[in-house]
Amino acid sequence: MTESRSRARTFSREALARYEQDGFFFPLDVLDSGEVAALRIQLEDFEERYQAHPAVGHGAFRTSCHLFLPFLDDLIRHPAILDAVSSILGRDLLVWGTSFFTKEPRSADYVAWHQDLHYWGLDARDEVTAWVALSQASVESGCMCFVPASHIKEAAHADRPTKGAMLSRGQELIEAVDDSQAVNAPLRPGQMSLHHGLTFHASMPNRSDDRRIGFAIRYVKPSMRQAGGERGVATLVQGEDRYQHFELAPRPQSVAAPEGIAVWQRAVGIQNQINFRDMKTPTDREGALRT
Ligand SMILES: O=C(O)CCC(=O)C(=O)O
């Protein structure tokens, strides 16, 4: 696939047609260099100051920390991101969750081939992930890759937790993926890709000297329901919620304030219950759902 560059504010009909056909689209320019630099500084300052925090330390903050970090709550509402996502899902948008996928310099961490929606217990398929690059996501640093048109069916997965596997259960597709079909999705800092929750995707280790930091935002239509568990928690970022299938999260007022932490613990607890529902021994290494 030839890369096409376009501004998210004008997510074109052609871009939408490509997304619908392939199950992904990239790159879209969403953050300017000042915005992306400021975000990285805030994130790394948070990581440094909170690494030993009893609730959010030890990497647990990697899942849905927009619920207690105002700068990430702002990011999930960024107009350029919402413009593109609402071209696909419509005006009313909830954020069901977010995940940081951070590969440290020269780390062996990788993401095996998988489909996101397989484990999330949602009752429909109206979901889009906006994956925002906060550092260079190149082939060298382990950018994502996608299999075009793989989003049309749900495929079987197995749990194969191995060293370096970044997904919470070590899950991966059972069927072999033909790598020659895969399309690399390199992104510069401030760009994003969009992918459907059934698109086969994966990523290789980071062979570069910088961190590869990706922030994945899971947008859903408010008509979606959390099946097979408690009512989930979600954030209304645009339009209205005429269904009330989810408890709506309040906006966090300050970094790691107790109210935000409490909402986050509830949200991640419910998602973990669903994600690990059929496991005898959960392999969640960091106490929080990754995907
Ligand atoms: O960041 C990666 O390499 C994988 C991301 C991913 O699996 C996702 O966003 O669903």
The ligand as a Tripos MOL2 file, in Angstrom:
@<TRIPOS>MOLECULE
LIG
   10     9     1     0     0
SMALL
NO_CHARGES

@<TRIPOS>ATOM
      1 O1          1.9260   -0.5260   19.8300 O.co2     1 LIG1
      2 C1          1.9520   -1.6470   19.3160 C.2       1 LIG1
      3 O2          2.9670   -2.1110   18.8600 O.co2     1 LIG1
      4 C2          0.7040   -2.4790   19.2910 C.3       1 LIG1
      5 C3         -0.5240   -1.6900   19.5630 C.3       1 LIG1
      6 C4         -1.7610   -2.4850   19.6080 C.2       1 LIG1
      7 O3         -1.7580   -3.6850   19.6130 O.2       1 LIG1
      8 C5         -3.0230   -1.7640   19.6580 C.2       1 LIG1
      9 O4         -3.0280   -0.5340   19.7250 O.co2     1 LIG1
     10 O5         -4.0740   -2.4160   19.6270 O.co2     1 LIG1
@<TRIPOS>BOND
     1     1     2 2
     2     2     3 1
     3     2     4 1
     4     4     5 1
     5     5     6 1
     6     6     7 2
     7     6     8 1
     8     8     9 2
     9     8    10 1
@<TRIPOS>SUBSTRUCTURE
     1 LIG1         1 GROUP 0 **** ****
